[in-house]
């Protein structure tokens, strides 16, 4: 296990390095400059300011400088938020995004699992159909439509919950609900399919033949073995949601990281593009690693290389 | 067995609710104590609740480039002058000024009771330091060019002369001498602009890289201070007890929250959490008859730039035909619907008044009108002159929703009214569009311009042959001369200068390098108890100094 972890860690570093390189050169292919007032500046003025930033140097030189700074842990400063360090920009905004994503994942997974399990056990009964309809609706209604709907009826009309902002737990309920619908839908779908397959397999039949109760069969054998695909999608999904979602954050005025991904690209804010991409990639790689480890925990048949004596 | 299973399900459900609650609760213990909505119930309290669409990018006046930064700077800082209720400059940190006979040297007398929020006096040295900091190439200020009227400013900014040769000097603590390159009649108004704010040298140097990044790493000398700034969430203005004119500031506190989505902003207004909210076109119909609905006209113009080097746009009749073939009234009514008006000019309405006190627009009137018949006639003539019957033009456009609608509309109008013309729309990201325009790699381009200072010149200098923003290839020696005269020889004769500019605008429409489309308006809702909320046509969008709650 230790050797495996170390090996994986080296791969993670290499992957990150490749991502950083690709992103850097792709980003430099974007047209335009990171200047905010470029509409009003003459080409000469633009050139002067870019020179001060060192952006007139050849791209490979800039790349080596960037890597050098990166090794020192310096992600640079933002252009759109004049001189604000990128690390500060990310750390200021990641809290709300992570909390919102985490809540949505926890709530969505639990509800999704229940729906999926019920649908599988009550296969082709009304429970199954209801769960399927919910899953299909959840997958097809965009979260911003649902979010707008929730905001208007629950916050504006009924005034049960706040319209927007991020000032305490009750402010998180509506965005969490809006965000978790997609999670519920995909978890329920995966769980139902896998459960159906597992329930019709031989060892379930054996378990039943041994006289184990229905609940026992479901909990001890069926659910555990059905979790593999759910775990697989859970890793990337968690990272996705926890690093911020543009639409929901905008709708509920959540001070999160979601918009930075998009805005920094639109504005050619090079250091922020690099910073957010690397941050996101690192989390994603980490999540994939955790998922790999979890496989073994859930299903003893899957064991990691070097894990067995 | 079945019964037991349903029991299990119930338990699981109960557990899930519990877990979900836990999940949220854990991260939230510290935030839970936060205020619940903070409804402005007691309205006599001098508290105003506002929304902004964006986080403040910078409070460093040397670096600010965007609308939000300039709004905040205008309310927490004060320059030599500030824009008053009627958009005319009124004394700020300066009490008065004297101007030399040749109009090139301004001597500002500063008031002695102006203080920074840390108690230091605001002196002429603070202005000299701040302005030279803007011009220092190392500062990388993107608005440095706005100071180029000052002697040696451009040279210093481009590294050709040292900063100490720039024509700004503190003669003593309360006297500031500014030497200009040319006489600039609008210079006093310019000192109200964000980039011209003073900075406390000691404080700025002590903060270093952190200056302007947080509420407590910035020093204030305006009507308000920022008492709180939570990034991406909002900020709070509190009345500045050190402000020299604090007796005229009535608001005690202004809460500003960042809300990027208009629908959300409207919902917050509806639930009385915001006192003023900007509306986009889709909300105008719903609120048009609301008593709190207002529109205002901004001095920002939009037009089609025409590449006069490309056939058929090298023909003046073709250009005139295009300018006359678009029904701009229908366009502002249906597509924009926010108080925008059709533009038939290149100097906006309600922007500047001449020495006679008359609006520039009232004197020069409309210079081009929608006239499909006349357009068709000119178009046929152009076709004959060019010896061709069919033309295809590319319309370069922004990639925003609003611009898409305008682009489609322009295409439909031109193709309908000018037979044989085909328009292809090419949408490009902002930066790329600017690049194509400045390389003149376009045929028609939807673009716009907002003022840099309060004078028709900010619009008129665009179309001189040496202007880097001309980008149409159009040039006219008479026009160039009129503009040059207005900037130099006539600069001290207000009436003659004004007449030259009036005449120049007419020449633009004889050559027609642009087809004007509209002057932008803005629709908004504002509660009736908000009084004297002053909006500006130049620089910052609004001032809170005089606002109060009734």
Interface residues (C-beta under 8 A of the other chain):
Chain A: X30 X31 X32 X33 X35 X36 X37 X38 X39 X40 X41 X42 X43 X44 X45 X48 X49 X52 X53 X77 X80 X81 X82 X83 X84 X92 X93 X99 X102 X103 X106 X107 X110 X111 X114 X118 X121 X148 X151 X152 X155 X156 X159 X162 X163 X164 X165 X166 X167 X168 X169 X170 X172 X173 X176 X213 X214 X215 X218 X219 X250 X251 X252 X253 X255 X256 X259 X266 X268
Chain B: X1 X2 X4 X5 X8 X9 X12 X13 X16 X19 X20 X23 X24 X25 X27 X28 X31 X32 X33 X34 X35 X36 X37 X55 X57 X58 X60 X63 X64 X65 X66 X137 X138 X140 X142 X143 X144 X145 X157 X158 X159 X209 X212 X213 X230 X231 X232 X233 X257 X258 X259 X260 X261 X263 X264 X267 X268 X270 X271 X273 X429 X430 X431 X432 X434 X435 X438 X452 X468 X469
